[in-house]
Amino acid sequence: MTVVEAKLLAQRLSNIRDKAIAELFDASGIRVGELYGLSKNDINLKDRTAWVLGKGNKHRLANFSEYGAFLLEQVIIKLAPGNGPVFVSQRKGRLSIGGIQAVITKLGKAAKLGRKLHPHIFRHTFASNLVNKGADLQVVADELGHEKLKTAAIYGRVLKPEVLNVYRRCME
């Protein structure tokens, strides 16, 4: 099973918070620490953007999907008024990084991936998908919050359909 198939499974999750977490990882390529730090005031549902605090204590704008905006709206509606964390635990405090990782691990187990699913896999898949759909490496670097183009270059190899078929047949 692939991350894409895991995403489809995530859509069947009953917990809207967990769906939103999986969708944001898939549609934005953000890091687990960036998702952890999200507060309600960081989110612009209309523009489908979020201000995230990334590596090096640098802020950047992350884009997300229309479906992600819908899910985030559903999550935010259920939260107490005012600015606060977007993703909360059952105790109503900010969901920890370990808690976020547990959501993704649970998704991977439910999808029977045969290996541990973790948030960074979504980031790699997001970047690879951008490249394979024709995005310029500078766009990929910007979306991932990389200052240097060289850092994003690891995603620069566009996979040909026949290479993908062999990989999937042998590795998945």
Residue pairs with C-beta under 8 A, 6 or more apart in sequence:
1 111
1 112
1 113
1 114
1 172
2 168
2 172
3 26
3 117
3 121
3 122
3 125
4 125
5 111
6 22
6 107
6 108
6 111
6 113
6 117
7 22
7 23
7 26
9 107
9 110
9 111
10 18
10 19
10 22
10 23
10 107
11 19
13 19
13 22
13 107
16 71
16 74
16 75
16 78
17 75
17 87
17 88
17 95
17 103
18 103
18 106
18 107
19 71
20 68
20 71
20 72
20 74
20 75
20 87
21 35
21 87
21 100
21 103
21 104
22 103
22 104
22 107
22 122
23 64
23 65
23 67
23 68
23 71
24 30
24 35
24 64
24 68
24 72
25 35
25 104
25 119
25 122
25 123
25 126
26 122
26 125
26 126
27 63
27 64
27 65
27 67
27 68
27 126
28 50
28 62
28 63
28 64
28 65
28 68
28 126
28 143
29 62
29 122
29 123
29 126
29 127
29 143
29 144
30 50
30 52
30 62
30 123
31 52
31 54
31 55
31 119
31 120
31 123
31 145
32 97
32 100
32 101
32 119
32 120
33 53
33 54
33 97
34 52
34 53
34 54
34 62
34 145
35 52
35 87
35 100
35 119
36 87
36 94
36 95
36 96
36 97
36 100
37 52
37 53
38 50
38 52
38 85
38 86
38 87
39 83
39 84
39 85
39 86
40 76
40 79
40 82
40 83
40 84
40 85
40 86
41 83
42 50
42 51
42 52
42 86
43 49
43 50
43 72
43 76
43 86
44 50
45 69
45 72
45 73
45 76
48 63
48 64
48 65
48 66
48 68
48 69
49 61
49 62
49 63
49 64
50 61
50 62
50 64
51 59
51 60
51 61
51 62
52 59
52 60
52 61
52 62
52 145
53 59
54 60
54 145
55 145
58 145
60 145
62 143
62 145
63 143
64 72
72 86
75 86
75 87
76 86
79 86
79 88
80 92
85 93
85 94
85 95
87 94
87 95
87 100
88 94
88 95
89 95
89 96
89 99
100 119
101 118
101 119
104 117
104 118
104 119
104 122
105 116
105 117
105 118
107 117
108 115
108 116
108 117
108 118
109 117
111 117
123 144
124 155
126 143
126 144
127 140
127 143
127 144
127 152
127 155
128 155
128 159
130 139
130 140
130 143
130 155
131 137
131 140
131 155
131 156
131 157
131 158
132 158
132 159
137 149
137 152
137 153
137 155
137 156
138 149
138 152
140 146
140 152
140 155
140 156
141 147
141 148
141 149
141 151
141 152
144 151
144 152
146 152
159 167
